[in-house]
Amino acid sequence: SNGWFKTTPVVIPFNAYDYFSGLNTVRASPDGGTTWQTWTQSSFTLLSNGTYLTPGLSLSADGQYVIPYAVDDVSGWSRSYTGVSIKIDSTPPVITPSILGTLGSNGWYTSSVNVVASGSDVTSGLASPGVTVWSGGAWLSSALLTLDGVYPLDFRATDNAGNLAMVTRTVSVDTN
């Protein structure tokens, strides 16, 4: 969702070609050039005349990657590429329900209660927090409970990768 991968591992195969001498090695770096994974001819899959596919670089950690890669052919020519951008967020956001009012005895609120949905996501960012009263109602950023009663509340948060977190709370209100 929005260019983010939500499941891991993410495997990035590299497709390269050399129509004359053939490919010798393909290298890719998951950390911007500090360490490199290298594939040799024996691991390539020949797709067509001179076009090869590597087994792929596997990424499992959440984050944003720019993966530089390089190709060497059998005759000694080498070509480097600036990088492929990959974004991974497999972790749901953290949802933080806020229940604001005057708390009386035994968990009952003795005033109107304002419920607010908020949350956070450290990788892709928070897209939309929401709260609904009586499960199945409209999702709102907040709700004001002014009438006496027992209210089932569902809180949810979605991050920019599309991961979802939900929690349920019950709020009891008696203002008389």
C-alpha positions in Angstrom: 0.0 0.0 0.0 1.4 3.4 -0.9 4.6 1.8 -2.2 5.2 -0.1 1.1 5.7 -3.9 1.4 3.7 -5.2 4.4 4.9 -8.8 4.5 8.5 -10.1 4.9 10.8 -11.3 3.7 10.8 -9.1 0.6 13.0 -10.8 -2.0 14.4 -8.5 -4.8 15.8 -10.4 -7.7 18.0 -8.5 -10.2 17.5 -8.9 -13.9 20.7 -8.1 -16.0 21.9 -8.8 -19.5 25.0 -9.1 -21.5 24.6 -10.3 -25.1 28.3 -10.7 -25.9 30.6 -12.2 -23.2 27.9 -13.0 -20.6 27.5 -12.0 -17.0 30.1 -12.9 -14.4 28.8 -11.4 -11.2 25.9 -9.3 -9.8 26.3 -7.5 -6.5 23.8 -5.7 -4.4 24.0 -3.9 -1.0 21.2 -3.8 1.5 22.8 -1.1 3.6 23.8 1.6 1.0 27.2 0.1 0.1 28.8 -1.1 3.4 28.2 -4.8 2.8 27.5 -6.6 -0.5 25.8 -9.8 -1.5 27.4 -11.3 -4.6 25.9 -13.8 -7.1 28.0 -15.7 -9.6 27.1 -17.3 -12.9 26.3 -20.6 -11.3 23.4 -19.0 -9.4 21.9 -17.1 -12.3 18.8 -18.2 -14.2 19.0 -17.7 -17.9 15.8 -16.1 -19.1 16.7 -15.6 -22.7 19.7 -15.0 -24.9 22.0 -13.0 -22.7 19.4 -12.1 -20.0 19.8 -13.4 -16.5 18.0 -13.4 -13.2 19.6 -13.6 -9.8 18.1 -15.5 -6.9 17.4 -12.2 -5.1 18.3 -10.1 -2.1 16.1 -10.9 1.0 15.1 -8.1 3.3 13.2 -8.7 6.5 13.6 -5.6 8.7 11.2 -2.7 8.6 12.7 0.4 7.1 13.5 2.3 3.9 16.3 1.0 1.8 18.2 2.3 -1.2 20.0 -0.7 -2.7 22.9 0.1 -5.0 23.9 -2.8 -7.3 26.6 -3.6 -9.9 27.1 -6.0 -12.7 30.3 -7.4 -14.1 30.6 -9.3 -17.4 33.0 -12.0 -18.3 35.2 -9.7 -20.3 35.8 -7.4 -17.3 33.3 -4.6 -18.0 31.6 -3.3 -14.8 28.5 -1.1 -14.4 27.2 0.3 -11.2 23.6 1.6 -10.5 22.6 4.1 -7.9 19.9 2.0 -6.3 16.5 0.5 -6.1 14.2 2.0 -3.4 12.4 -0.5 -1.2 10.1 0.4 1.8 9.0 -2.2 4.3 6.6 -1.8 7.2 5.3 -5.1 8.5 4.5 -3.8 12.0 1.0 -2.4 12.9 0.8 1.1 14.4 0.5 1.7 18.1 -3.0 2.9 18.9 -3.5 5.1 21.9 -7.2 5.5 23.0 -7.8 8.6 25.2 -10.9 8.6 27.5 -11.3 12.0 29.1 -13.9 12.8 31.8 -14.4 12.8 35.5 -13.9 9.2 36.8 -16.1 8.3 39.8 -16.4 5.0 41.6 -16.2 1.5 40.2 -15.1 2.7 36.7 -18.1 4.9 36.1 -17.6 8.4 34.7 -19.7 11.1 36.4 -19.4 13.6 33.5 -19.7 13.7 29.8 -16.8 11.7 28.3 -14.7 12.7 25.3 -13.0 9.7 23.6 -10.2 10.4 21.1 -8.4 8.0 18.8 -4.7 8.6 18.3 -1.6 6.6 17.6 1.8 6.4 16.1 3.9 4.5 13.7 7.7 4.8 13.6 8.2 3.4 10.1 5.6 4.5 7.5 3.8 7.0 9.7 0.2 7.1 11.0 -2.5 7.4 8.3 -5.8 7.4 10.1 -6.8 6.8 13.7 -10.5 6.4 14.4 -13.1 5.5 17.1 -16.6 4.1 16.7 -19.4 3.9 19.3 -21.6 0.8 19.2 -19.4 -1.2 16.8 -20.3 -0.6 13.2 -21.0 3.1 13.4 -19.1 5.7 11.6 -15.3 6.0 12.3 -14.6 9.4 13.8 -11.4 11.0 15.2 -13.3 11.7 18.5 -16.7 11.3 20.0 -18.5 13.0 22.9 -20.6 10.8 25.2 -23.1 13.0 26.9 -26.0 10.5 27.7 -25.9 8.1 30.6 -25.2 4.5 29.5 -22.6 1.9 28.8 -20.8 2.4 25.6 -18.8 -0.2 23.7 -16.0 1.6 21.8 -13.7 0.3 19.0 -10.5 2.2 18.4 -8.4 1.6 15.3 -5.3 3.0 13.7 -4.0 2.4 10.2 -0.4 3.3 9.1 0.6 4.5 5.6 1.6 0.9 4.6 -1.9 -0.3 5.4 -1.2 -2.2 8.6 -4.2 -2.0 11.1 -4.3 -2.1 14.9 -7.5 -2.3 16.9 -8.5 -2.2 20.6 -11.8 -2.3 22.3 -12.9 -0.4 25.5 -16.1 0.0 27.4 -17.0 3.3 29.0 -19.8 3.7 31.5 -21.4 7.1 32.1 -23.8 8.1 34.9 -24.1 11.9 35.3 -27.0 11.9 37.7 
